[in-house]
Amino acid sequence: MSLSLCHDENKASQNLREKTKIATAFGRAAPRYDALANYQQNSGKQLLGFIEDHALAEIPLEPLQVLDAGCGTGFFSQILQARGAYVTALDLSVGMLEVAKNKQAAHRYVCGDMDALPFADASFDWVFSNLAIQWCQNLPHALSELYRVTKPGGVVGFTTLAEHSLGELAQAWQTLDDDPHVNRFLAYSQIVEDCQSWRCQLYQQADTLYFSNLIELLNSVKGIGATHLTAGRQAGLMTRQRLQRLSAVYPMADKGLPLTYQTVFGIMYRD
């Protein structure tokens, strides 16, 4: 076996392990996800408005074929279905899909990988993907898959996270040790470069949430499945002593403990 083939197999095996960890974390978060996902819900609502303003004038009430890629608990699948779309809800996490099914959020449910969508070319009138593609290993490839399954004349609307998301938490940890505790995200300039292959519109905004205490802040991150899975961190329990040390160095604002997400909104036009 050649060295290059061994390398490819090892990389594929590592990617599979990462995806399994991500799916498991979101599966654990699924039962309480909606109660904690205010940021995700707000970003998705903005994305719908972005699509309406920049792509479709308004989202049609006709039964268009729509893919909710990375649907989570089906929060937006339910909204899209209520607007008259025929919705296919796709997620990597079985636990998330079970919650979506219990809500009857969509017409069809598919457990699948956004890096290898199990759909034919030009299957959907448009694609909606809210805060999911940051979990993919290769952004251009994931976007090419979303683009591939969209019909000519359709759109792909997506949100993702950029560099410096969760920056306050990362900075606080860095004062205590050298281990990575927060996921690394692509720089906005890199996201722009990765989108050059398609006709698209992008913009970035900072969204800061405030919490009354550190436990509430950490639970919000853990509770939505956005744990530091891909940072290569060392496993370890959050002891009371570590929590106290982290709390002592965490920045404080007038409104409480800040936690900022760098949100990127994108519209890709399917030519």
Disulfide bonds with the S-S distance in Angstrom:
none
